[in-house]
Amino acid sequence: MVELAVSVLSGTRMRRVSRQVAAVAVGSIALTLSSYIAVPMVPVPVTMQTLAVTMVGALLGRRLGAITVMAWLAQAMAGLPVLANGAGGIHHFAGPTAGYLVAFPIMAWMMGWLAENGWAGRKPLRAFAGMLAANLICLALGGVWLAGIVGPTQAVALGVTPFLVGAVLKSGLGAALLVVIAHRRLRKAA
């Protein structure tokens, strides 16, 4: 009897771990694909990465969302072509985009926490506000790092201001996607 209980628990745990590994893999692929949707700009390109990072956090939760983003960044550090325009390598974590890259797991964790606390799903204004806050944290951290390279005025002009409209638009798109996903989940549950 005890062996059967241990076997069932072990099987349940294995299925959960398998689903989590699959979620990290699918999330890494989504993050990579979002990196290839890019508008080249200097010193920081415009990509769909921030939308993907917030969606990964909202859909996977704070813990698994942050782990997924960190796994994707580890792939980038290892030289895989997963960043904007197929870039990869450790040097990106010391260059102009390093502050934004470091902010990504924080964004995912934050959006995951907000989603776990009702800031996603059927409440589009809350989802929008959460995603926008996560994007603004990314811009702030990225801008601070960039300021150390090009100075504060240039950092704001090149690394923050051009991305504000995109942050608002991507936050709106993300909130809309979360509402659609929430409604589909409700329909399936009914």
C-alpha positions in Angstrom: 0.0 0.0 0.0 2.8 2.4 0.9 4.7 1.5 -2.2 1.6 2.3 -4.3 1.1 5.7 -2.7 4.8 6.5 -3.3 4.5 5.4 -6.9 1.4 7.5 -7.5 3.0 10.6 -5.9 6.2 10.0 -7.8 4.2 9.7 -11.1 2.2 12.9 -10.3 5.4 14.8 -9.5 7.1 13.6 -12.7 4.1 14.8 -14.8 4.3 18.2 -13.1 8.0 18.5 -13.6 7.6 17.4 -17.2 5.0 20.1 -17.8 7.3 22.7 -16.2 10.2 21.7 -18.4 7.9 21.8 -21.5 6.7 25.3 -20.4 10.3 26.5 -20.1 11.1 25.1 -23.5 8.0 26.6 -25.2 8.6 29.9 -23.4 12.2 30.0 -24.5 11.1 29.4 -28.1 8.5 32.2 -27.8 11.1 34.6 -26.4 13.5 33.7 -29.2 10.8 34.3 -31.9 9.9 37.6 -30.3 13.6 38.6 -30.6 13.5 38.2 -34.4 10.6 40.7 -34.7 12.9 43.7 -34.5 13.4 47.2 -35.8 17.1 48.0 -35.8 18.0 51.0 -33.8 21.2 52.1 -32.2 22.2 51.4 -29.4 19.1 49.4 -28.5 16.8 47.7 -31.1 13.0 47.7 -30.8 11.8 44.1 -30.5 8.7 42.2 -29.2 10.8 40.8 -26.4 9.2 42.8 -23.7 5.7 41.7 -24.8 6.9 38.1 -24.7 8.6 38.5 -21.3 5.5 39.9 -19.7 3.3 37.2 -21.3 5.6 34.5 -20.1 5.3 35.9 -16.6 1.6 36.3 -16.7 0.9 32.9 -18.1 3.5 30.9 -16.2 3.5 32.7 -12.9 6.3 34.5 -11.1 8.5 31.6 -10.4 8.3 29.6 -13.6 8.1 32.8 -15.7 11.4 34.1 -14.2 13.0 30.7 -14.6 12.0 30.6 -18.2 13.4 34.0 -18.9 16.6 33.1 -17.1 16.9 29.9 -19.1 16.5 31.9 -22.3 19.2 34.4 -21.2 21.5 31.5 -20.3 21.1 30.3 -23.9 22.0 33.8 -25.0 25.1 33.8 -22.8 26.1 30.5 -24.3 26.2 32.1 -27.7 22.9 30.8 -29.1 21.2 33.2 -31.5 18.2 34.0 -29.3 18.5 37.8 -28.9 17.5 40.6 -31.2 18.4 39.9 -34.8 19.8 36.5 -34.0 22.5 37.8 -31.6 24.0 35.8 -28.8 27.1 35.8 -26.6 28.2 36.9 -23.2 29.3 40.4 -24.5 25.7 41.4 -24.7 25.6 41.3 -20.9 28.2 44.0 -20.7 27.2 46.2 -23.6 24.5 48.8 -24.1 21.6 46.4 -23.8 22.8 44.7 -20.6 20.4 46.7 -18.3 17.4 45.6 -20.3 18.5 42.0 -20.4 19.0 42.0 -16.6 15.5 43.6 -16.2 13.8 40.8 -18.1 13.6 38.2 -15.3 12.4 41.0 -13.0 9.7 41.9 -15.4 8.6 38.2 -15.7 8.6 37.8 -12.0 6.7 41.0 -11.4 4.0 40.3 -14.1 3.7 36.7 -12.8 3.1 38.0 -9.3 0.6 40.5 -10.5 -1.2 37.8 -12.5 -1.3 35.5 -9.5 -2.9 38.4 -7.6 -5.7 39.2 -10.1 -3.9 41.7 -12.4 -4.4 39.6 -15.5 -7.2 37.7 -17.2 -10.6 39.3 -17.3 -9.5 42.7 -16.0 -7.9 44.4 -19.0 -7.1 47.7 -17.2 -5.2 45.9 -14.5 -3.4 43.7 -17.0 -2.5 46.8 -19.0 -1.3 48.6 -15.9 0.8 45.6 -14.7 2.4 45.2 -18.1 3.1 48.9 -18.5 4.7 48.9 -15.0 6.9 46.0 -15.9 7.9 47.7 -19.2 8.7 50.9 -17.3 10.9 49.0 -14.9 12.8 47.5 -17.9 13.2 51.0 -19.4 14.4 52.4 -16.1 17.0 49.7 -15.5 18.1 49.7 -19.1 18.4 53.5 -19.1 20.4 53.5 -15.9 22.9 51.0 -17.3 23.0 52.8 -20.7 23.7 56.1 -18.8 26.9 54.6 -17.5 28.0 54.1 -21.1 26.7 57.2 -23.0 25.7 59.6 -20.2 22.2 60.3 -18.7 21.0 62.7 -21.4 21.9 60.3 -24.3 20.5 57.3 -22.3 17.1 58.9 -22.0 17.2 60.1 -25.6 18.3 56.8 -27.1 17.3 54.2 -24.6 14.1 55.3 -23.0 12.1 57.9 -24.9 11.9 56.1 -28.2 10.5 53.0 -26.4 7.7 54.7 -24.4 5.1 54.5 -27.2 6.0 50.9 -27.9 5.7 50.1 -24.2 2.2 51.4 -24.1 1.2 49.6 -27.3 2.8 46.3 -26.3 1.1 46.6 -22.9 -2.2 47.1 -24.6 -1.7 44.2 -26.9 -0.6 42.0 -24.0 -3.6 42.9 -21.9 -5.9 42.1 -24.9 -4.2 38.7 -25.3 -4.6 37.9 -21.7 -8.4 38.8 -21.8 -8.8 36.5 -24.9 -6.9 33.6 -23.1 -8.9 34.1 -19.9 -12.2 33.9 -21.9 -11.1 30.8 -23.7 -10.1 29.1 -20.4 -13.5 30.0 -19.0 -15.3 28.5 -22.0 -13.3 25.3 -21.7 -14.0 25.0 -17.9 -17.8 25.5 -18.5 
